Amino acid sequence: MSLIINEFFIGFCINFILICIFCKIPLMTKGGWISAGILGTILWGCLSWEGWISVVFYLLFGSIVTKVGYKFKKEQGIAEKRGGRRGPENVWGSAATGLFLAMMTKFNPANEVFFKVGFAASFSAKLADTFGSEIGKRFGKDTYLITSLKKVERGTEGGISIEGTLASIFGSIFMAFIMLRLSIISTKYHFIIVMLSGFLATLSESIIGAKFQNKYKLSNELVNAIQTSIASVFAIFALILYSYFLN
């Protein structure tokens, strides 16, 4: 028990120090930095430094790709608000599912592998979504509604492009690779499951955007939480099937 408390204390101290140093960098709002500190502390306590830094990589590369072509996207009226800075709603919309699964590794350690695969898939999906959306809005030549393949304006909810889809695949692979290198996941089968789950959930998110987001006035943050949850369920279910047939 004392070891667990020490891990959370270490996580708090490291996050507090780093946020004090880097909070002037325009990556997040004040509330976003506070939320990131809470998130980082809990992640360190549950998954140690590996889980913490995996999400740092997600936030870093997600923020970088948001800045790509930002002037053009702003002129088109499709850029992220606040200059791309993340607020608390962005942090929790993207990370709530992953945080829940990280906590479950402590509450139910017998199924730790399943929760870690779900955790990895949730962030694979989110980075895939960010890469696809930001690259697609800037470099996509033609945008099509995923449910009908009719041509639509760039930035349309549920719109996809070849360039954005390729970027999504890359984002999913890249995040799965990070999770593998940090030993959050441990086998090539986990890598494949995480990568595919992340990409498929991103396609599912586009379908939700096309069919339901405007109709039911769903916020982007809620859709993000749904997307990451879909990715985690896909991944855990796939791992259960794989484990069943392997045995």
C-alpha positions as CSV (number, residue, x, y, z in Angstrom):
1,M,0.0,0.0,0.0
2,S,2.8,2.4,0.9
3,L,4.5,1.7,-2.4
4,I,1.3,2.7,-4.3
5,I,1.0,5.9,-2.2
6,N,4.7,6.7,-3.0
7,E,4.1,6.2,-6.8
8,F,1.2,8.7,-6.6
9,F,3.3,11.2,-4.6
10,I,6.2,10.9,-7.1
11,G,3.7,11.4,-9.9
12,F,2.3,14.5,-8.3
13,C,5.7,16.1,-7.7
14,I,7.0,15.4,-11.2
15,N,3.8,16.8,-12.8
16,F,3.8,19.8,-10.5
17,I,7.4,20.7,-11.3
18,L,7.0,20.1,-15.1
19,I,3.8,22.1,-15.3
20,C,5.4,25.0,-13.5
21,I,8.3,25.0,-16.0
22,F,6.3,24.5,-19.2
23,C,2.9,26.2,-18.5
24,K,3.9,29.3,-20.4
25,I,4.1,27.2,-23.6
26,P,0.8,27.7,-25.5
27,L,-0.2,24.1,-25.6
28,M,-3.0,24.3,-23.0
29,T,-5.2,26.7,-21.1
30,K,-4.7,27.1,-17.4
31,G,-7.6,24.7,-16.8
32,G,-6.0,22.3,-19.3
33,W,-2.7,22.3,-17.4
34,I,-4.5,21.6,-14.1
35,S,-6.4,18.8,-15.7
36,A,-3.2,17.4,-17.3
37,G,-1.6,17.5,-13.8
38,I,-4.4,15.5,-12.3
39,L,-4.4,13.1,-15.2
40,G,-0.6,12.7,-15.1
41,T,-0.5,12.1,-11.3
42,I,-3.1,9.3,-11.5
43,L,-1.5,7.7,-14.6
44,W,1.9,7.7,-12.9
45,G,0.4,6.1,-9.8
46,C,-1.4,3.4,-11.8
47,L,1.0,2.7,-14.7
48,S,4.2,4.2,-13.5
49,W,6.3,6.4,-15.7
50,E,5.7,4.3,-18.8
51,G,1.9,5.0,-18.7
52,W,2.5,8.7,-17.9
53,I,5.0,9.3,-20.7
54,S,2.9,7.5,-23.3
55,V,0.2,10.1,-22.8
56,V,2.8,12.9,-22.8
57,F,3.7,11.6,-26.3
58,Y,0.1,11.7,-27.3
59,L,-0.4,15.2,-26.1
60,L,2.9,16.4,-27.7
61,F,2.3,14.9,-31.1
62,G,-1.4,15.8,-31.1
63,S,-0.5,19.4,-30.3
64,I,2.2,19.5,-33.0
65,V,-0.1,18.2,-35.8
66,T,-2.8,20.6,-34.7
67,K,-0.4,23.5,-35.5
68,V,0.4,22.1,-39.0
69,G,-1.2,24.5,-41.5
70,Y,-3.0,26.3,-38.7
71,K,-3.1,29.7,-40.5
72,F,-4.8,28.0,-43.5
73,K,-7.3,26.2,-41.3
74,K,-8.1,29.4,-39.5
75,E,-8.7,31.2,-42.7
76,Q,-11.1,28.4,-43.7
77,G,-12.9,28.6,-40.4
78,I,-12.1,25.0,-39.5
79,A,-9.1,25.4,-37.1
80,E,-9.2,24.3,-33.5
81,K,-10.3,27.1,-31.1
82,R,-8.0,29.0,-28.8
83,G,-5.1,28.6,-31.3
84,G,-5.1,24.8,-30.8
85,R,-4.6,25.0,-27.0
86,R,-6.3,22.2,-25.1
87,G,-8.7,23.0,-22.3
88,P,-10.0,20.6,-19.6
89,E,-12.8,19.4,-21.8
90,N,-10.3,18.3,-24.4
91,V,-8.1,16.6,-21.8
92,W,-10.9,14.6,-20.3
93,G,-12.8,13.9,-23.5
94,S,-9.6,12.3,-24.9
95,A,-8.3,10.6,-21.8
96,A,-11.2,9.7,-19.5
97,T,-11.5,6.2,-21.0
98,G,-7.8,5.5,-20.8
99,L,-7.7,6.8,-17.2
100,F,-10.5,4.5,-16.2
101,L,-8.7,1.5,-17.7
102,A,-5.4,2.6,-16.0
103,M,-7.1,2.7,-12.7
104,M,-8.7,-0.8,-13.3
105,T,-5.2,-2.2,-13.5
106,K,-4.9,-1.5,-9.8
107,F,-8.4,-2.5,-8.8
108,N,-8.3,-5.8,-10.9
109,P,-4.7,-6.7,-11.4
110,A,-5.6,-10.3,-12.5
111,N,-6.9,-8.8,-15.8
112,E,-4.1,-6.2,-16.1
113,V,-3.1,-7.2,-19.7
114,F,-6.6,-6.6,-21.0
115,F,-6.9,-3.2,-19.4
116,K,-3.5,-2.2,-20.7
117,V,-4.4,-3.2,-24.2
118,G,-7.7,-1.2,-23.9
119,F,-5.7,1.7,-22.5
120,A,-3.3,1.6,-25.5
121,A,-6.1,1.3,-28.0
122,S,-7.9,4.4,-26.6
123,F,-4.9,6.6,-27.2
124,S,-4.2,5.0,-30.5
125,A,-7.7,5.9,-31.6
126,K,-7.3,9.5,-30.3
127,L,-4.0,10.1,-32.0
128,A,-5.4,8.5,-35.2
129,D,-8.4,10.9,-35.0
130,T,-6.2,14.0,-34.4
131,F,-3.8,13.1,-37.2
132,G,-6.6,12.3,-39.7
133,S,-8.6,15.4,-38.8
134,E,-5.8,17.9,-38.8
135,I,-3.9,16.6,-41.8
136,G,-7.2,16.0,-43.8
137,K,-8.4,19.6,-43.1
138,R,-5.1,21.0,-44.3
139,F,-4.0,18.7,-47.1
140,G,-7.1,16.8,-48.2
141,K,-7.9,17.6,-51.8
142,D,-11.4,16.1,-51.8
143,T,-13.6,15.4,-48.8
144,Y,-16.4,12.9,-48.8
145,L,-19.1,12.1,-46.2
146,I,-18.2,8.6,-44.9
147,T,-21.9,7.4,-44.9
148,S,-22.7,8.4,-48.5
149,L,-19.3,9.2,-50.1
150,K,-20.9,12.5,-51.4
151,K,-18.4,15.3,-51.8
152,V,-18.6,17.8,-48.9
153,E,-16.7,20.8,-47.6
154,R,-13.5,20.2,-45.7
155,G,-14.1,20.2,-42.0
156,T,-17.6,18.7,-42.3
157,E,-18.4,16.4,-39.4
158,G,-18.1,12.8,-40.8
159,G,-16.0,14.0,-43.7
160,I,-13.0,11.9,-44.8
161,S,-10.3,12.3,-47.4
162,I,-7.6,10.0,-48.7
163,E,-4.9,12.2,-47.2
164,G,-6.6,12.3,-43.8
165,T,-7.3,8.5,-43.8
166,L,-3.7,7.8,-44.5
167,A,-2.7,10.1,-41.7
168,S,-5.1,8.3,-39.4
169,I,-3.5,5.0,-40.2
170,F,-0.1,6.4,-39.5
171,G,-1.3,8.0,-36.2
172,S,-2.7,4.7,-35.0
173,I,0.4,2.7,-36.0
174,F,2.7,5.4,-34.4
175,M,0.8,5.3,-31.0
176,A,0.7,1.5,-31.0
177,F,4.4,1.5,-31.6
178,I,5.0,3.9,-28.7
179,M,2.9,1.7,-26.4
180,L,4.9,-1.4,-27.5
181,R,8.2,0.3,-26.9
182,L,7.1,1.4,-23.5
183,S,5.9,-2.1,-22.7
184,I,2.4,-1.0,-22.0
185,I,1.6,-3.8,-24.6
186,S,4.1,-6.6,-25.0
187,T,3.5,-8.7,-28.1
188,K,3.1,-8.2,-31.9
189,Y,-0.5,-9.4,-31.5
190,H,-1.2,-6.7,-29.0
191,F,0.3,-4.2,-31.4
192,I,-1.9,-5.4,-34.3
193,I,-5.0,-5.3,-32.1
194,V,-4.3,-1.8,-30.7
195,M,-3.5,-0.4,-34.2
196,L,-6.5,-1.9,-35.9
197,S,-8.8,-1.0,-33.0
198,G,-7.6,2.6,-33.0
199,F,-8.1,3.0,-36.7
200,L,-11.5,1.2,-36.8
201,A,-12.7,3.4,-33.9
202,T,-11.7,6.5,-35.9
203,L,-13.8,5.4,-38.8
204,S,-16.6,4.8,-36.3
205,E,-16.2,8.3,-35.0
206,S,-16.6,9.7,-38.5
207,I,-19.9,7.7,-38.8
208,I,-21.1,9.1,-35.5
209,G,-20.1,12.6,-36.7
210,A,-22.0,12.1,-40.0
211,K,-25.1,10.5,-38.6
212,F,-25.6,11.7,-35.0
213,Q,-23.4,14.6,-33.9
214,N,-25.4,17.5,-35.4
215,K,-28.8,15.7,-35.1
216,Y,-28.4,15.2,-31.3
217,K,-26.1,18.2,-30.7
218,L,-23.3,16.0,-29.4
219,S,-20.2,17.9,-28.3
220,N,-16.8,17.0,-29.8
221,E,-15.6,16.0,-26.4
222,L,-18.4,13.5,-25.9
223,V,-17.8,12.1,-29.4
224,N,-14.1,11.7,-28.4
225,A,-15.0,9.8,-25.3
226,I,-17.3,7.5,-27.3
227,Q,-14.6,6.9,-29.9
228,T,-12.0,6.0,-27.3
229,S,-14.4,3.7,-25.6
230,I,-15.2,2.0,-28.8
231,A,-11.5,1.5,-29.4
232,S,-11.0,0.0,-26.0
233,V,-14.0,-2.4,-26.3
234,F,-12.8,-3.5,-29.8
235,A,-9.3,-4.2,-28.4
236,I,-10.3,-6.0,-25.2
237,F,-12.9,-8.1,-27.1
238,A,-10.3,-9.0,-29.8
239,L,-7.8,-10.0,-27.1
240,I,-10.4,-12.1,-25.4
241,L,-11.1,-13.9,-28.7
242,Y,-7.4,-14.3,-29.4
243,S,-6.7,-15.7,-25.9
244,Y,-9.7,-18.1,-26.2
245,F,-8.6,-19.6,-29.5
246,L,-4.9,-19.6,-28.5
247,N,-5.8,-21.8,-25.5
